[in-house]
Amino acid sequence: MGEGWGPLLAAAAATLLLRATGIALAWRLPATHPAIAWAAAVSEAALSAWVVLALISPGSWPLSARLAGAAVALAAFFLAGRRLLPGMAAGLAAIWGVNWLLG
C-alpha cells in the first residue's frame, strides 16, 4: 500500500464507524438527541482533520495537486448540494489527475 493511505483508511473507518453508530441510535433516539449530534460532529471533525492534514503535510503529492484537489472538492461539494461524498471523490480524482499530468 502506498504512502499516505494508512491515515486515509483510518479516518474513513472511524468516520464510517461513527456514522453507523449514529444510524443504529437513530432508530431509537429522536433526531434532536445530543448523542446523534455528537456522533455527526465527531465524524465530520475526523474527516476535516484528515483533509487539513492532507493539504498541509508534505507528502508524495505536489502542492499544486493538493491545492487543485481542494478547489475541485469544494466546487463539487457545493454543486452537489453540500454533499460530502461527491466533493471528496471529485477532489481525490483531481489530485490523481494533476499528479498524473505532472508525471
C-alpha atoms as one frame of an Amber mdcrd trajectory, in Angstrom:
protein
   0.000   0.000   0.000   1.383   3.411  -0.977   2.482   6.140   1.376  -0.349
   8.139   2.926  -3.088   5.517   2.603  -2.937   4.373   6.242  -4.214   7.646
   7.741  -6.835   7.946   4.997  -8.168   4.471   5.653  -8.106   5.019   9.437
 -10.054   8.276   9.087 -12.535   6.639   6.718 -13.017   3.678   9.081 -13.519
   5.969  12.089 -15.985   8.087  10.144 -17.939   5.056   8.966 -17.984   3.569
  12.468 -19.330   6.775  13.973 -21.906   7.167  11.222 -23.001   3.548  11.655
 -23.342   4.155  15.396 -25.413   7.234  14.650 -27.661   5.276  12.318 -28.106
   2.498  14.884 -29.003   5.050  17.552 -31.248   6.997  15.198 -33.768   4.178
  15.219 -34.135   4.535  18.987 -33.493   8.229  19.595 -35.111  11.361  18.243
 -33.100  13.289  15.623 -32.582  16.123  18.107 -30.955  13.923  20.753 -27.460
  15.067  21.840 -25.933  11.638  21.088 -26.939  11.960  17.428 -25.472  15.451
  17.210 -22.273  14.264  18.906 -21.782  11.332  16.510 -22.280  13.584  13.474
 -19.931  16.249  14.825 -17.144  13.814  15.699 -17.296  12.014  12.354 -17.183
  15.310  10.455 -14.325  16.539  12.641 -12.313  13.375  11.954 -12.776  13.780
   8.218 -11.984  17.501   8.376  -8.791  16.817  10.309  -7.637  14.379   7.653
  -8.391  16.852   4.856  -6.410  19.607   6.570  -3.537  17.225   7.254  -3.559
  16.086   3.627  -3.378  19.694   2.449  -0.566  20.915   4.678   1.624  17.884
   5.250   4.477  17.254   2.877   3.720  14.004   1.178   4.191  12.292  -2.123
   1.709  14.588  -3.883   2.937  18.008  -5.016   1.374  21.129  -3.548  -0.219
  22.039  -6.887  -2.073  18.702  -6.968  -3.273  19.109  -3.382  -4.496  22.669
  -3.973  -6.235  21.679  -7.217  -7.908  18.799  -5.382  -9.095  21.113  -2.624
 -10.549  23.590  -5.133 -12.302  20.891  -7.146 -13.592  19.211  -3.977 -15.033
  22.467  -2.678 -16.712  23.238  -6.006 -18.149  19.713  -6.296 -19.351  19.857
  -2.678 -21.428  22.956  -3.364 -22.563  21.899  -6.849 -23.796  18.585  -5.435
 -25.980  20.335  -2.870 -23.476  20.334   0.016 -22.962  16.569  -0.187 -19.661
  15.335   1.200 -19.055  12.163  -0.798 -19.197  13.763  -4.276 -16.881  16.524
  -3.079 -14.349  14.095  -1.646 -14.455  11.861  -4.734 -14.015  14.785  -7.133
 -11.163  16.217  -5.063  -9.331  12.896  -4.932  -9.802  12.440  -8.686  -8.386
  15.935  -9.254  -5.342  15.175  -7.092  -4.670  11.978  -9.011  -5.227  13.740
 -12.347  -2.871  16.625 -11.623  -0.296  14.251 -10.190  -0.523  12.127 -13.325
  -0.168  15.200 -15.582   2.897  16.361 -13.659   4.393  12.915 -14.057
